Amino acid sequence: MTNHIESIDGKSREILDQWLHSCTRRRKISRNTIAVGLVVLDHLREHCPSRPDDVISKGGEVRGSRSGLAKILEAYGLQASYLKEVTTRQAHQDAQRLLEALHWGRELFDLSAQDRDELLLRLASVLVEEAREQLSRKCLDLHIDRSQEPTTWIRLILEAARERSGGVVEQHLIGAKLARRFPCANVANYPAHAADRQSGREGDFTLAEFVYHVTATPSRPLMQKCAENIRSGLHPIVLVPSHQENRASILADEEGIGEQLTVIPIETFVAINLIELATAESKELFIILQEIVAIYNDRLRKAETDLSLQIEVR
C-alpha cells in the first residue's frame, strides 16, 4: 500500500510541476495562477472525485475563486491580501487544465481520506512556497544617475521591471504621471489586469476626448479597441515601451487607423512631463521624478497586491 501511495504522490507532484511550468509566462508565475491552483486543490480536499459542474461555473470560473478566495488563502497560511480575487480568464482555463490533468481527483479516490488529504496538502505546500517567495521579493530599488537625461531614467525603470511587471508598472507609472500633471482630474486607478472584467471601459485612462491605452506588448485586439474609440469620437493614445513603438504603429496601419491615433513611447511621454513640470515649478528634474514615483507607489498599493513592484529611486 505504501508503494501505491508513493506512486500516486510522485505522479501528482509531476502533474503539478508540469502544470506550473505550462503556466509560466515571461518567466513568471502569476498570483492568479497560484491562487486558482490552491482553490482547485482545496476543492479536491472537500470533494474527491469532482464533477466539472461542481467546480466550474456556467461562466467558466472556478467556484470559490472570488468571494471565497480570502478564506482559502488564509487556510493555507497566506494573507488574504495576497490576491483579492482571481481576475483573468487565463487563470480559470489553467485551473481547468489542472483538474483535467488530475482526472478530477478520480485517481486519488482509492486512497484513504487521511492519505488523500495529506497528499493534497503536500501539493498545496508547493504553491504556498511559491507565493511566499513572491511576497518576499524586494521592491525595485534604482540608483539614478542625475547627470543622465530623464528619458534614460524612465527606460531604466521599465527595464528593471520588465521581467516582473507584466504591464503593471507601465500602467501605474502613466497613471501617476497623469495624476501629477492634472491634479484636478479624476485619473482612474484600476488593477492592471482588470481588463477582462472591465471590458466596458474605453481604455486605461480617459481625460476629456483623449483615451490612453498603456501596454508593454501592443496587440491587434488593442488596435480594434482603438478603432472603437475613434468611432465613438475619442482620440486614442497608445503608450508603449520605446522598443515596441514600431510594432504598435504597424498594427495601427494594418487596422487602418494609423493616422487617427497617437503612438508615443512611455519613456518620452513621462520624460517630457518631467521637463515641463520642473520648468513650470522651478524644481529639479529628479525632485519631480521622486514625486511621480511617490504617487505611483500610492496608486499601486491601492490597486494591486504585488507590492514588490513599488519603486524606490535614489
Helices and strands as residue ranges (DSSP letters): H 2-22, H 31-46, H 52-55, H 69-75, G 80-82, H 89-101, G 103-108, H 113-135, E 140-142, H 150-165, H 168-181, E 205-207, E 210-214, H 220-231, E 235-240, G 242-244, H 245-254, E 262-265, H 266-281, H 285-303, G 307-309, E 311-313
